[in-house]
Amino acid sequence: MESSWYFLRYCCPDHHDAPLDRKQVDHWMPVDQYVGGVEHAVLHLLYARFFHKALRDVGEAGCDEPFTRLLTQGMVRKDTHRCPQHGWRYPHETREEEGCLLCADCGAPIEIGRNEKMSKSKHNVVDPNEIIQGYGADTARLFMLFASPPEMDLEWSDSGVDGAWRFLGRVWRLVHLIGERTAGVAPASVMPADANARALRAKTHATIDKVTRDMARFQFNTAISAVMELINAGSVFVNAPEEGASADEVAALLRELAETAVLLLHPFVPHITEELWAEALGMTTRLSQAAWPVVDPAALVKEELTVVVQINGKLRARILVPADATQAAQEALALEDPNVMLHLTGKSVRKLVTIPGRLINIVASA
């Protein structure tokens, strides 16, 4: 019963003369965002709505619905293991020999069952303490947030946990390397002239933009994926010959990338990022108190666009065109592409259907 109206009591924990303080309840309610599992949607949330409406009817609350938005998160799933003699087996109650999974007690071959939601009754659970001891809490967090969208079921994977751990190792090494090279350097604030350097800064700010938007939509997996791409770009750039940009420009760009990556990863892996912020980047303030990175609109302005070229609806080429190119100029570049010219041999162009900056469809006939 109490779990059906606890959220109203949270609004007025210091009120002792009655169950609820209508003034404080009306100030805080309704709840902006509720996150719960599938079972909550058909049990607790149903009861909570009934209780809330009853309390509204007797004058204890003003709003009609207790929750404005609901995110129903998926279940965590894992394969089940069963011994013919001992029944369901926990992972630590099995052993592997010559590629076969055996019962640790009797040595009988283990029957690998369906992939089902984790439950103690099926023994297909993972002790989080083992993951934390082996990999750290950040690895466990990163794997669960990256492996699946929050509204979908998550299939537990030991190799996925190991992959998350390896990624954090790469982040650790890259940020430490950049920190050593850029001590005392201010992050870049303007677009450099060199094309590779411009591309790196554009990637940094495109990542800020995507992660910010994805987090607002609870799409944590794609947000993490974007940071992974940024780390890849930084790893390539830090080892590339510094030809076009000056040493000062390179240092400023790398400093901006490192600080941005650490800031963007902080909500997902707070422990390692806080340590990187202080140790590798030499910051004196806590990362949890730092401002979220801001997108530089100039960095998002694309200089070139990829345009798909089709002939009679079939993909024949992808061409790069200047972002400010006119429609006529884009069509001319498409007709000059070698692969397009090859497929137009012996044919005459009847018309061009163009969506500037995106698609050119050439209608041709023999």
VOVOLUM-368350 format. One record per residue (C-alpha): residue in three letters; x, y, z; residue number from 1. Coordinates in pm, 1 decimal. Each point is the difference from the previous one (the first is absolute). Layout:
<pts>
> res, xx, yy, zz, n
> ALA, X, Y, Z, NUM
...
</pts>
This chain:
<pts>
> res, xx, yy, zz, n
> MET, 0.0, 0.0, 0.0, 1
> GLU, 267.3, 250.6, 98.2, 2
> SER, 190.5, -49.4, -327.6, 3
> SER, -300.6, 135.9, -187.0, 4
> TRP, 30.8, 356.9, 134.9, 5
> TYR, 356.0, 34.1, 134.3, 6
> PHE, 87.9, 257.9, -267.3, 7
> LEU, -252.2, 241.4, 152.5, 8
> ARG, 158.6, -37.9, 342.3, 9
> TYR, 340.1, 75.6, -155.5, 10
> CYS, -137.5, 345.1, -83.9, 11
> CYS, -48.3, 85.6, 368.2, 12
> PRO, 226.6, -213.0, 224.1, 13
> ASP, 11.0, 273.1, 265.0, 14
> HIS, -380.0, 15.6, 43.1, 15
> HIS, -107.4, -173.1, 322.7, 16
> ASP, -358.3, 117.7, 60.0, 17
> ALA, -163.0, -196.2, -282.3, 18
> PRO, 91.5, -263.0, -261.2, 19
> LEU, 50.5, 267.6, -269.1, 20
> ASP, 54.1, 372.3, -35.9, 21
> ARG, -216.9, 104.5, -294.3, 22
> LYS, 206.4, 314.3, -68.1, 23
> GLN, 327.8, -189.2, -36.8, 24
> VAL, -165.0, -284.7, -192.0, 25
> ASP, -139.6, 242.9, -256.3, 26
> HIS, 341.0, 168.9, -26.2, 27
> TRP, 190.5, -318.5, -87.1, 28
> MET, -254.7, -217.9, -177.4, 29
> PRO, -36.1, -147.3, -253.1, 30
> VAL, 322.9, -200.4, -31.8, 31
> ASP, 177.1, 109.3, -320.4, 32
> GLN, 158.7, -332.7, -85.7, 33
> TYR, -64.4, -348.9, 133.8, 34
> VAL, 236.8, -285.6, -80.3, 35
> GLY, -103.2, -355.5, 76.7, 36
> GLY, -2.3, -356.2, -126.3, 37
> VAL, -274.9, -174.1, -194.6, 38
> GLU, -144.3, -150.7, 316.4, 39
> HIS, -43.3, 349.7, 144.1, 40
> ALA, -211.9, 100.0, -296.9, 41
> VAL, -266.9, -261.6, 72.7, 42
> LEU, 15.5, -8.6, 379.1, 43
> HIS, 145.2, 289.1, 197.8, 44
> LEU, -87.1, 274.3, -252.6, 45
> LEU, -357.0, -120.4, -27.0, 46
> TYR, -46.6, 7.1, 376.7, 47
> ALA, 179.7, 334.7, 28.7, 48
> ARG, -240.8, 160.6, -246.6, 49
> PHE, -304.4, -135.0, 184.7, 50
> PHE, 130.4, 121.5, 337.1, 51
> HIS, 96.4, 339.3, -142.8, 52
> LYS, -343.0, 56.3, -153.9, 53
> ALA, -166.3, -97.3, 327.6, 54
> LEU, 219.9, 245.3, 191.0, 55
> ARG, -80.9, 263.8, -259.9, 56
> ASP, -372.1, -61.1, 52.2, 57
> VAL, 28.7, 54.2, 376.5, 58
> GLY, 205.3, 318.0, -47.6, 59
> GLU, 348.2, -122.4, 88.9, 60
> ALA, 148.7, 62.2, -347.9, 61
> GLY, -78.2, 236.2, -284.6, 62
> CYS, 129.1, -165.6, -318.9, 63
> ASP, -192.9, -274.1, -180.4, 64
> GLU, 292.9, -227.7, -88.0, 65
> PRO, 301.9, -68.7, 223.6, 66
> PHE, 257.6, -49.9, -278.6, 67
> THR, 54.7, 205.8, -315.4, 68
> ARG, 236.7, -230.3, -190.3, 69
> LEU, 85.0, -368.5, 33.2, 70
> LEU, 308.4, -186.0, -117.4, 71
> THR, -53.0, -374.4, 23.0, 72
> GLN, 342.1, -163.7, 9.1, 73
> GLY, 61.5, -349.7, -129.5, 74
> MET, 104.2, -311.6, 187.7, 75
> VAL, 352.0, -139.7, 33.4, 76
> ARG, 16.1, -343.4, -163.2, 77
> LYS, 251.5, -285.0, 12.3, 78
> ASP, 30.4, -363.1, -111.5, 79
> THR, -118.8, -264.0, 245.0, 80
> HIS, 214.5, -299.8, 101.3, 81
> ARG, -146.1, -324.6, 128.1, 82
> CYS, 157.7, -319.0, 134.0, 83
> PRO, -209.0, -319.6, -41.5, 84
> GLN, 80.2, -91.4, 362.8, 85
> HIS, 30.7, 331.7, 183.5, 86
> GLY, -245.9, 214.3, -195.8, 87
> TRP, 62.0, 367.2, -73.3, 88
> ARG, 361.8, 105.4, 38.2, 89
> TYR, 157.3, 337.5, 76.3, 90
> PRO, 291.7, 98.0, -227.1, 91
> HIS, 250.1, -74.7, 278.5, 92
> GLU, -150.0, -348.9, 37.2, 93
> THR, 119.2, -100.5, -347.1, 94
> ARG, 340.1, -57.1, -152.7, 95
> GLU, 126.7, -19.4, -356.1, 96
> GLU, 212.6, -289.4, -127.3, 97
> GLU, 108.7, -38.6, -361.7, 98
> GLY, -272.0, 231.9, -119.4, 99
> CYS, -276.7, -176.7, 194.8, 100
> LEU, -188.4, 148.0, 293.2, 101
> LEU, -24.2, -240.8, 292.5, 102
> CYS, -159.8, -1.4, 342.9, 103
> ALA, 261.2, 90.4, 260.4, 104
> ASP, -144.4, -253.3, 246.2, 105
> CYS, -62.7, -314.8, -203.5, 106
> GLY, 173.9, 68.3, -331.5, 107
> ALA, -314.4, -62.0, -207.3, 108
> PRO, -43.1, 200.4, -322.3, 109
> ILE, -195.6, 319.3, 56.6, 110
> GLU, -316.9, 57.7, -199.0, 111
> ILE, 5.5, 358.2, -128.8, 112
> GLY, -356.5, 126.2, 5.0, 113
> ARG, -181.0, 301.3, -131.7, 114
> ASN, 115.6, 355.4, 43.9, 115
> GLU, -238.0, 123.7, 271.4, 116
> LYS, -32.0, 294.6, 234.2, 117
> MET, 235.0, -26.9, 294.3, 118
> SER, -159.5, -164.7, 301.7, 119
> LYS, 123.9, -181.7, 310.0, 120
> SER, -238.0, -287.5, -71.7, 121
> LYS, 179.6, -73.1, -330.8, 122
> HIS, 345.6, 78.9, 148.6, 123
> ASN, 84.4, 207.9, -309.1, 124
> VAL, 113.7, 302.8, 197.0, 125
> VAL, 332.0, 183.0, 15.7, 126
> ASP, 136.0, 124.3, 330.9, 127
> PRO, 84.0, 368.3, -55.4, 128
> ASN, 269.4, -23.6, 267.3, 129
> GLU, 193.8, -241.2, -222.7, 130
> ILE, -13.8, 246.4, -290.9, 131
> ILE, 100.9, 288.4, 224.8, 132
> GLN, 290.9, -194.9, 148.6, 133
> GLY, 120.6, -116.8, -341.4, 134
> TYR, -64.7, 306.8, -213.1, 135
> GLY, -124.4, 285.5, 218.0, 136
> ALA, -341.7, 159.9, 39.7, 137
> ASP, 49.1, 226.5, -302.5, 138
> THR, 43.1, -297.6, -232.6, 139
> ALA, -323.9, -154.6, 123.2, 140
> ARG, -184.6, 329.1, -45.4, 141
> LEU, 142.6, 60.4, -347.0, 142
> PHE, -84.2, -348.8, -125.1, 143
> MET, -360.9, 12.5, 117.9, 144
> LEU, -59.6, 346.8, -143.1, 145
> PHE, 172.4, -73.6, -330.9, 146
> ALA, -123.2, -352.8, -70.6, 147
> SER, -362.0, 88.8, -65.5, 148
> PRO, -246.3, 291.7, -21.0, 149
> PRO, -159.3, 45.2, 344.1, 150
> GLU, -346.1, -107.0, -113.0, 151
> MET, 128.4, -328.0, -147.3, 152
> ASP, 109.5, -318.7, 176.5, 153
> LEU, 372.9, -28.1, 66.6, 154
> GLU, 169.2, -332.1, -74.0, 155
> TRP, 285.3, -51.0, 243.8, 156
> SER, 332.2, -66.8, -170.7, 157
> ASP, 331.9, -65.4, 173.1, 158
> SER, 182.2, 99.9, -319.4, 159
> GLY, -198.8, 325.4, -2.1, 160
> VAL, 118.7, 76.8, 352.3, 161
> ASP, 356.3, -66.0, -108.8, 162
> GLY, -49.5, 230.4, -300.5, 163
> ALA, -121.4, 282.6, 223.1, 164
> TRP, 305.7, -49.0, 223.0, 165
> ARG, 236.1, 16.5, -301.1, 166
> PHE, -164.4, 321.1, -122.5, 167
> LEU, 49.0, 166.4, 336.9, 168
> GLY, 363.4, -106.3, -14.4, 169
> ARG, 35.6, 176.4, -334.8, 170
> VAL, -162.1, 312.6, 141.1, 171
> TRP, 238.5, -11.3, 297.8, 172
> ARG, 308.3, -29.4, -221.0, 173
> LEU, -107.5, 264.8, -251.9, 174
> VAL, -97.3, 261.1, 259.1, 175
> HIS, 322.5, -56.7, 194.9, 176
> LEU, 202.8, 35.0, -320.8, 177
> ILE, -179.0, 320.4, -96.7, 178
> GLY, 28.3, 131.5, 354.3, 179
> GLU, 377.4, -44.8, -4.9, 180
> ARG, 31.6, 175.4, -336.6, 181
> THR, -234.9, 289.1, 76.3, 182
> ALA, 72.1, 98.3, 359.9, 183
> GLY, -82.7, 370.6, 34.7, 184
> VAL, -158.8, 19.5, -347.5, 185
> ALA, -344.2, 157.1, -39.8, 186
> PRO, -260.4, -193.7, -203.6, 187
> ALA, -57.8, 109.8, -358.5, 188
> SER, -259.5, 273.5, -42.8, 189
> VAL, 13.0, 72.0, -375.2, 190
> MET, 6.1, -208.6, -315.2, 191
> PRO, 353.5, -64.4, -132.2, 192
> ALA, 96.3, 38.6, -364.4, 193
> ASP, 132.4, -353.5, -55.8, 194
> ALA, -261.9, -239.7, -139.9, 195
> ASN, 83.7, -292.7, 232.1, 196
> ALA, 4.1, 226.7, 302.1, 197
> ARG, -333.9, 152.5, -102.4, 198
> ALA, -146.9, -347.2, -38.9, 199
> LEU, 110.1, -97.0, 352.0, 200
> ARG, -153.5, 309.6, 158.3, 201
> ALA, -317.9, -54.0, -201.0, 202
> LYS, -10.8, -358.6, 129.3, 203
> THR, 44.2, 119.8, 358.8, 204
> HIS, -290.6, 242.9, -20.6, 205
> ALA, -221.7, -234.3, -199.7, 206
> THR, 49.7, -249.3, 285.1, 207
> ILE, -100.4, 260.0, 259.7, 208
> ASP, -313.6, 71.3, -201.6, 209
> LYS, -93.9, -365.6, -42.5, 210
> VAL, 68.4, -106.3, 359.3, 211
> THR, -198.5, 294.3, 135.4, 212
> ARG, -299.7, -83.7, -219.4, 213
> ASP, 22.4, -375.2, 64.1, 214
> MET, 13.6, 41.6, 377.0, 215
> ALA, -313.1, 214.0, -7.4, 216
> ARG, -171.6, -293.4, -177.3, 217
> PHE, 152.6, -262.1, 234.2, 218
> GLN, 187.9, -153.3, -295.1, 219
> PHE, 308.1, -71.1, 206.8, 220
> ASN, 129.5, -275.8, -228.8, 221
> THR, 29.5, 228.0, -303.5, 222
> ALA, 146.9, 278.1, 214.0, 223
> ILE, 277.3, -233.5, 117.6, 224
> SER, 53.1, -119.4, -356.9, 225
> ALA, 56.2, 359.9, -108.9, 226
> VAL, 268.2, 48.2, 266.8, 227
> MET, 163.9, -324.5, -113.4, 228
> GLU, 25.6, 142.6, -351.3, 229
> LEU, 151.6, 319.0, 140.1, 230
> ILE, 261.4, -199.6, 192.6, 231
> ASN, 83.2, -189.4, -321.2, 232
> ALA, 42.9, 328.3, -187.9, 233
> GLY, 219.8, 137.8, 277.5, 234
> SER, 217.5, -313.9, 1.8, 235
> VAL, 58.6, 29.0, -374.0, 236
> PHE, 72.4, 372.8, 15.0, 237
> VAL, 240.0, -16.8, 294.3, 238
> ASN, 217.4, -249.3, -188.6, 239
> ALA, -23.1, 169.9, -341.4, 240
> PRO, 279.1, 220.3, -135.5, 241
> GLU, -61.8, 363.8, 89.5, 242
> GLU, 44.8, 150.4, -347.6, 243
> GLY, -276.0, 250.0, -70.4, 244
> ALA, -71.9, 140.9, 345.8, 245
> SER, 251.1, 165.9, 230.3, 246
> ALA, 113.5, -171.4, 318.5, 247
> ASP, -198.3, 252.4, 207.5, 248
> GLU, -318.0, -65.5, -199.9, 249
> VAL, 40.3, -375.5, 36.0, 250
> ALA, 52.2, 26.8, 375.5, 251
> ALA, -308.4, 220.8, 41.2, 252
> LEU, -213.5, -235.6, -209.6, 253
> LEU, 111.9, -306.9, 191.9, 254
> ARG, -57.3, 177.1, 331.3, 255
> GLU, -353.3, 89.9, -105.8, 256
> LEU, -66.8, -357.7, -111.1, 257
> ALA, 127.5, -151.8, 325.0, 258
> GLU, -193.7, 235.8, 225.9, 259
> THR, -314.3, -48.3, -209.2, 260
> ALA, 22.3, -379.8, -0.5, 261
> VAL, 46.2, -11.9, 378.3, 262
> LEU, -292.6, 236.5, 56.9, 263
> LEU, -230.5, -191.8, -233.2, 264
> LEU, 86.3, -335.4, 157.2, 265
> HIS, -39.0, 123.7, 357.0, 266
> PRO, -373.7, -79.8, 38.6, 267
> PHE, 68.1, -359.6, -107.3, 268
> VAL, 334.5, -73.2, 171.0, 269
> PRO, 40.4, 254.2, 280.3, 270
> HIS, 292.9, -159.0, 184.7, 271
> ILE, 257.3, -33.0, -277.6, 272
> THR, -89.8, 336.5, -152.9, 273
> GLU, 30.9, 183.5, 331.2, 274
> GLU, 346.3, -151.1, 40.0, 275
> LEU, 102.7, 86.6, -356.1, 276
> TRP, -125.3, 355.0, 46.4, 277
> ALA, 225.3, 53.7, 300.2, 278
> GLU, 301.6, -221.6, -71.0, 279
> ALA, 39.1, -0.2, -378.2, 280
> LEU, -138.5, 345.6, -79.3, 281
> GLY, 117.8, 171.6, 318.3, 282
> MET, -331.2, 163.9, 86.9, 283
> THR, -36.4, 139.6, 351.3, 284
> THR, -381.4, 8.1, 7.4, 285
> ARG, -213.7, -312.2, 15.7, 286
> LEU, -133.6, -131.6, -328.4, 287
> SER, -346.7, -35.1, 150.9, 288
> GLN, -1.4, 379.6, 42.0, 289
> ALA, 118.4, 76.9, -354.5, 290
> ALA, -234.9, 143.6, -261.1, 291
> TRP, -131.7, -218.6, -281.0, 292
> PRO, 189.3, 67.3, -326.3, 293
> VAL, -159.2, 249.0, -239.2, 294
> VAL, -19.5, -49.1, -374.8, 295
> ASP, 179.5, 253.4, -219.8, 296
> PRO, -242.6, 56.6, -291.0, 297
> ALA, 291.4, 88.9, -229.7, 298
> ALA, 144.7, -348.8, 52.3, 299
> LEU, -320.5, -164.4, -123.1, 300
> VAL, -5.9, 184.4, -331.6, 301
> LYS, 79.9, -260.7, -261.7, 302
> GLU, 236.4, 93.8, -278.8, 303
> GLU, -84.4, -306.5, -208.2, 304
> LEU, -308.9, -214.4, -37.0, 305
> THR, -35.8, -360.4, -115.2, 306
> VAL, -250.8, -26.8, -282.2, 307
> VAL, -141.3, -332.9, -115.9, 308
> VAL, -13.0, -41.6, -376.8, 309
> GLN, -247.1, -243.0, -156.8, 310
> ILE, -66.5, -99.4, -358.1, 311
> ASN, -359.3, -105.7, -56.0, 312
> GLY, -35.0, -53.8, 373.4, 313
> LYS, 312.2, -215.8, 43.0, 314
> LEU, 289.6, 119.1, 215.1, 315
> ARG, 304.9, 68.9, -213.9, 316
> ALA, 216.7, 243.2, 198.1, 317
> ARG, 43.4, 215.1, 306.2, 318
> ILE, 171.0, 331.2, -68.4, 319
> LEU, 131.1, 280.3, 217.4, 320
> VAL, -122.4, 346.5, -93.8, 321
> PRO, 74.2, 340.0, 157.0, 322
> ALA, -269.3, 88.3, 250.2, 323
> ASP, -67.5, 329.2, -178.5, 324
> ALA, -11.6, -152.7, -348.9, 325
> THR, -302.2, 87.2, -210.2, 326
> GLN, -234.5, -268.8, -127.6, 327
> ALA, 145.9, 35.2, -349.0, 328
> ALA, 353.9, -42.8, 134.8, 329
> GLN, -100.1, -312.7, 195.2, 330
> GLU, -161.5, -151.0, -309.7, 331
> ALA, 310.1, 76.0, -207.0, 332
> LEU, 222.5, -176.0, 255.9, 333
> ALA, -231.5, -299.7, -3.6, 334
> LEU, 13.0, -30.7, -380.3, 335
> GLU, 381.9, 24.5, 10.8, 336
> ASP, 39.7, -290.2, 246.1, 337
> PRO, 184.8, -288.4, -175.3, 338
> ASN, -238.8, -270.6, 119.4, 339
> VAL, -301.9, 205.6, -102.6, 340
> MET, 152.3, 63.5, -342.5, 341
> LEU, 65.0, -374.3, -38.9, 342
> HIS, -364.6, -87.6, 68.2, 343
> LEU, -120.4, 273.3, -236.4, 344
> THR, 199.0, -137.7, -293.2, 345
> GLY, -235.1, -44.1, -296.5, 346
> LYS, -282.7, 176.2, 183.8, 347
> SER, -143.1, 348.7, -18.1, 348
> VAL, -94.4, 199.6, 305.1, 349
> ARG, -369.3, 88.8, -8.9, 350
> LYS, -22.7, 195.0, 326.3, 351
> LEU, 150.2, 46.5, 345.6, 352
> VAL, -199.7, -22.6, 320.5, 353
> THR, 200.3, 177.1, 270.8, 354
> ILE, -33.8, 53.5, 372.3, 355
> PRO, 287.7, 246.0, 51.4, 356
> GLY, 263.3, -122.6, 242.3, 357
> ARG, -153.0, -348.5, 25.8, 358
> LEU, -99.4, -177.9, -320.6, 359
> ILE, 29.2, 19.6, -377.6, 360
> ASN, -198.9, -250.2, -205.1, 361
> ILE, 89.9, -13.9, -367.1, 362
> VAL, -275.8, -121.4, -228.3, 363
> ALA, 163.6, -147.6, -310.7, 364
> SER, -101.0, -219.8, -291.6, 365
> ALA, 176.8, -176.6, -283.2, 366
</pts>
